[in-house]
Amino acid sequence: MAKAQRKPVPVARMTDLWLLLLSGVGLVLSAYLVWTRQAHAPVYCPLGSGCEVVQSSRFAAVFGIPVALLGLLFYAYLFIIAARPLEPGRRLSLALPAAFAGVGSSAVFMVVQQTVIRATCSLCIVSALLTAAIPALLVARRPVRISRAAWAASAGAFVLAAGFLLWGYAASAPAAPEAAYADGLAKHLTATGVKLYGAYWCPHCTDQKQMFGKAAAQLPYVECDARSPIGKPAVCAAAKIRAFPTWDIAGKRYEGVLSLEELARLSGYSPPP
């Protein structure tokens, strides 16, 4: 008499509470950074003012997309994967490549902070630790052996995410100005009573000055940090400056970096023929 075939035991579908917790923390953190950037609100940074410096730098966005928003989408995806009742093996195949993409982008962002911006954002460090903990958790708690295809997809996601950030940063580098045009515009801005308010530690202010090249020395710049030898915090406080850089042109305020063409248009500058 033939033996009855055993039916395969169905794999239980469940949520992943640990992944849900880590991605949830990252989701809240990224949402906070997105909100502060969009609202031009000060960032609460547990250790120093590095968060403000990083958030105001050109490296806080890539191809015009805030890095914090990319982080928000990353954590949201993992949060959904963690919350859905999936087979553990299926969840691993969906989450692992995304987790390695997060590690790749986070690694680039942290290196840029230390080597280019030269500021430490403690909230960014928390996010970096979360992105490192997530793939470690997935691998340590893997329900099945991870296939070569899954490792290859994860490695590819790591390289693509890191490359995307590096490409975006290279593409957003300030263009070299035409010396005569930049010099004439800087002198015109000063002669017409325009003011540029900034702080020595503000990367966006540095980017704005670099657009003028050597002509930056001609700009009507007002330093707002009292720690600078040329600082005039009282002037900035009286002007109610709340973000750096801030342009005051013909009585109107413009926050953020402006192109030379935009400055020429707003100030009525016409270069000599």
C-alpha positions, 0 to 999 in steps of 0.5 A: 500500500503506497504511503500517503504523500505529505502535504507541504507545511505552509509558511506562516505569514507575519509582520516583522516587528524589529524591522517595523521599529527601526524603519519607523524610527527612521521614518519619523526622523526623515519626516522631521528633516523634510519638514524643517527644510521645507518650513525653513525651521531651525533643526534641533541638533543634540550635539552642536549646530552641525545639523543646520550646517548640513541642512543648509548645504547644497549637498542636502539635495541631489538633482533638486530632491532633498536627501531627507525626502529620499530617506523618507521614501526609503524608510517608508518602503521598508516600513510597508514591507515590515508591516505587511504579513509576508513569508519571511523569505519573501520579505527578505528578498524585497527588503535586502536590496533596498537596505543595501541601497540605504547603506550606499547612499548613507555612506556617501552622505556621511563621507561628504559631511566629514570631508567637504562640508566639515560638519557633523549632523548628529541626526544624520548619524542616527539615520546612518546607524539605522541604515546599517542596523537594518541589513545587519538585522535582515541577514542575522535573522534570515529564515533561509539561505540568501541566494547569490541573486539576492546578494548580487541585487543588493550589491548592485543597489549599493553601487547604484545608490552611491553613484546616484548621490555622487553624480548628483553632487557633481552635477550641482557644483557651482559653475565658474563665473565669467570674471567681467560679468561677475565683477560688474554685477557685484559692484552694481549690487553694492552701489544700489544698496543690496545686502547679502546676509550670511554666516561664515559656517554656512555652506550655502553662503560659500556656494553663493560667493563662489558663483562670483569667483574673485569678485566675491570680495566686492559683494555687499556682504554682512556677516551675522555670526558674532564669532566672526571678526567681522560679525555684525549680529546686531545688524542681522537681528535688527533686520530680522534675518532668519535664514542664510543666505538672505538677499535684501534687494530693493526692500524685498527679501530672498532666502537661499542661493540665487543665480547671477542671472536672477540677481541681475534681473532682480537688481536691474543690472544690465552689463555694458556692451 
